[in-house]
Amino acid sequence: MYCKYCGAELEDGTAVCPSCGATLQQAEEPAGELLEEAAVTEPAEEPADEAPAQEPAEEPAAQPVRGYEEASQSAYGTYQQPAAAPQAQPEQTNVLAILGLVFAFLFPLVGLILSILGKKKAAEMGGSGESLAKAGLIISIILLVIEVGSGIIAFVGPLAFGLFGMLLGAGA
C-alpha cells in the first residue's frame, strides 16, 4: 500500500502516513487489494455461446511521485505565511555632528566648523544628531575663547610688563 499524498510505501492497515503525517482512508486499502487479487485470479469458465459480459479490470492508479503532489492535497490544508510587518528604518547617524563634538576638544576651530555643518545636516535629516552638533558648538566656542584669551595674555603680558619696567627704570 502506498500513501496517496507522498507516495511512501506503507504497511497494510496503516491509518497515518509516518512520512508526511497524512490521515489515510480505510476505504482505499481494500480497493487496491481487490484490484491486485482480480488480476491474479483466473476468471470462471463461461459458456461458449454467450458473449463475455465482464468489463476488463482497470489498472491501479499510478502513485504520485514524492514531492510533486499539489498543495491542495495536503492533509493539513494549505498554509499561507503572514505578511511581514513593516520594519522601521534604522535612524541614520549624523557623522558630522559626532566629529564636531570630538574635534571640539582636540581642535576647537575644526570642531566648530564640523558642528555647524552637522547642525545643518541634522535639520535635513529630521533632527538626528542635533543635540550632538549643539554640544560641539558650545564646547568649541568656549575652548576657542579660552585659547584666544590665553594667547592674548601670553603675547601681550610680556609686552605690558616690559613697557611698565621701562617706565619704572627710566624714572630712577
C-alpha positions as CSV (number, residue, x, y, z in Angstrom):
1,M,0.0,0.0,0.0
2,Y,1.2,3.5,-0.8
3,C,0.4,6.9,0.6
4,K,-1.7,8.9,-1.9
5,Y,-0.2,12.2,-0.7
6,C,3.6,11.5,-0.7
7,G,3.9,8.0,-2.3
8,A,5.7,6.4,0.6
9,E,5.2,2.6,0.9
10,L,3.1,1.7,3.9
11,E,2.2,-1.4,5.8
12,D,-1.4,-2.7,5.4
13,G,-3.8,-1.2,7.8
14,T,-1.8,2.0,8.5
15,A,-4.1,4.9,9.3
16,V,-1.5,7.7,9.3
17,C,1.5,8.0,7.0
18,P,4.7,8.1,9.0
19,S,6.4,10.1,6.3
20,C,4.0,13.0,5.7
21,G,1.5,12.6,8.6
22,A,-1.5,12.4,6.3
23,T,-4.6,10.6,7.5
24,L,-5.4,7.7,5.2
25,Q,-8.9,6.5,4.4
26,Q,-9.5,2.8,5.2
27,A,-11.6,2.5,2.1
28,E,-8.6,2.9,-0.2
29,E,-6.9,-0.2,1.1
30,P,-9.4,-2.9,0.2
31,A,-9.9,-1.4,-3.3
32,G,-6.2,-1.7,-4.0
33,E,-6.1,-5.2,-2.7
34,L,-9.2,-6.2,-4.7
35,L,-7.7,-4.9,-7.9
36,E,-4.5,-6.8,-7.3
37,E,-6.4,-10.0,-6.5
38,A,-8.6,-9.7,-9.6
39,A,-5.6,-9.5,-11.8
40,V,-4.1,-12.7,-10.2
41,T,-7.2,-14.9,-10.1
42,E,-8.5,-16.7,-13.2
43,P,-12.0,-15.8,-14.4
44,A,-14.7,-18.6,-14.1
45,E,-15.4,-20.5,-17.2
46,E,-18.2,-19.1,-19.3
47,P,-20.4,-20.9,-21.8
48,A,-19.0,-20.6,-25.3
49,D,-22.2,-19.3,-26.9
50,E,-22.6,-16.3,-24.6
51,A,-20.5,-13.1,-25.1
52,P,-18.4,-12.1,-22.1
53,A,-20.4,-9.5,-20.1
54,Q,-17.5,-8.7,-17.8
55,E,-15.6,-5.4,-18.4
56,P,-11.9,-5.5,-18.3
57,A,-10.4,-4.6,-14.9
58,E,-8.9,-1.1,-14.6
59,E,-5.2,-0.7,-13.9
60,P,-4.4,0.6,-10.4
61,A,-3.8,4.4,-10.4
62,A,-0.2,5.4,-10.5
63,Q,1.2,6.6,-7.2
64,P,2.2,10.2,-7.0
65,V,5.9,10.9,-7.0
66,R,7.1,12.2,-3.7
67,G,7.4,16.0,-3.6
68,Y,5.3,16.6,-6.6
69,E,1.8,16.5,-5.0
70,E,-0.3,19.6,-5.2
71,A,-0.7,21.8,-2.2
72,S,-4.4,21.2,-2.1
73,Q,-3.8,17.5,-1.3
74,S,-2.0,18.3,1.9
75,A,-3.5,16.5,4.9
76,Y,-3.3,19.7,6.9
77,G,-4.6,22.1,4.2
78,T,-2.7,24.9,2.8
79,Y,-0.8,27.4,4.9
80,Q,-0.2,31.0,3.8
81,Q,2.6,32.8,5.5
82,P,1.5,36.1,7.2
83,A,2.6,39.3,5.6
84,A,5.8,40.7,7.0
85,A,5.4,43.5,9.4
86,P,6.9,46.8,8.1
87,Q,10.2,47.3,9.9
88,A,11.2,50.8,11.0
89,Q,14.3,52.0,9.1
90,P,17.3,52.4,11.3
91,E,17.9,56.1,12.1
92,Q,20.8,57.5,10.1
93,T,23.8,58.7,12.0
94,N,24.9,62.3,11.6
95,V,28.6,61.7,11.3
96,L,29.4,65.4,11.1
97,A,27.8,66.1,14.4
98,I,29.8,63.3,16.1
99,L,33.1,64.5,14.5
100,G,32.3,68.1,15.5
101,L,31.9,67.1,19.2
102,V,35.1,65.0,19.1
103,F,37.2,67.7,17.4
104,A,35.8,70.4,19.7
105,F,38.1,69.0,22.4
106,L,41.1,68.4,20.2
107,F,41.0,71.3,17.7
108,P,38.2,73.7,18.6
109,L,38.2,75.6,15.3
110,V,37.8,72.4,13.3
111,G,35.2,71.2,15.8
112,L,33.3,74.5,15.4
113,I,33.2,74.1,11.6
114,L,32.2,70.4,11.7
115,S,29.5,71.2,14.4
116,I,28.0,73.9,12.2
117,L,27.9,71.5,9.2
118,G,26.4,68.8,11.5
119,K,23.7,71.1,12.7
120,K,22.7,71.9,9.1
121,K,22.7,68.2,8.2
122,A,20.6,67.5,11.3
123,A,17.9,69.8,10.0
124,E,17.9,67.9,6.7
125,M,17.7,64.5,8.5
126,G,14.9,65.4,10.7
127,G,16.8,66.2,13.9
128,S,19.2,63.3,14.0
129,G,22.3,64.4,15.8
130,E,21.1,67.9,16.5
131,S,22.0,67.7,20.2
132,L,25.5,66.4,19.4
133,A,26.1,69.3,17.0
134,K,24.8,71.8,19.6
135,A,27.1,70.4,22.2
136,G,30.0,70.5,19.8
137,L,29.2,74.2,19.0
138,I,29.1,75.2,22.7
139,I,32.3,73.4,23.6
140,S,34.2,74.7,20.6
141,I,33.2,78.3,21.3
142,I,34.1,78.0,25.0
143,L,37.5,76.4,24.2
144,L,38.2,78.9,21.4
145,V,37.6,81.8,23.8
146,I,39.9,80.3,26.4
147,E,42.6,79.6,23.8
148,V,42.4,83.1,22.2
149,G,42.3,84.7,25.6
150,S,45.4,82.8,26.8
151,G,47.2,83.6,23.6
152,I,46.5,87.3,24.0
153,I,47.7,87.2,27.6
154,A,50.8,85.2,26.6
155,F,51.6,87.7,23.8
156,V,50.6,91.0,25.5
157,G,51.7,90.1,29.0
158,P,55.4,90.3,28.4
159,L,55.0,93.5,26.4
160,A,53.0,95.1,29.1
161,F,55.4,94.2,31.8
162,G,58.4,95.2,29.7
163,L,56.9,98.6,29.0
164,F,56.0,99.0,32.6
165,G,59.5,98.0,33.6
166,M,61.0,100.5,31.2
167,L,58.8,103.3,32.6
168,L,59.9,102.4,36.2
169,G,63.6,102.1,35.2
170,A,63.6,105.4,33.3
171,G,62.4,107.4,36.2
172,A,65.0,106.1,38.6
